[in-house]
Amino acid sequence: MKDLHMSRLTITLSEPRYRALKEAAAQRNKTIGQLIDESLDFYGIKSREQALIGHSLGQ
């Protein structure tokens, strides 16, 4: 379940890391934001609401 309201975030990356992130997103036909969102899912980082929904469903 994705949030309808999205917040903006500013991060500081080295130029080589930024280029690598941009290239990885392009290779996957995704935006940098989508790639970061998927990475957060992979590491189990959830909003409080997502965690509560998952808990109530027994996940």
Phi, psi and omega in degrees: 000121181262144176292142176282329178263126180249138176263154177265150182221136175248127177233159178250123178234152172294156180302315178298321179293319178300314179299319179296319179295315180298317179294317179299318179296315180297318180297331181263004181056044180228164173277163175300319179300318179295319180297317178294318179300316178295323178295320177297318176300315181302320181273005176075021180273115186234158171287162178303319181296316179297319180296318180293321178295314179299320179295318182290337178268001179078024180266000000 
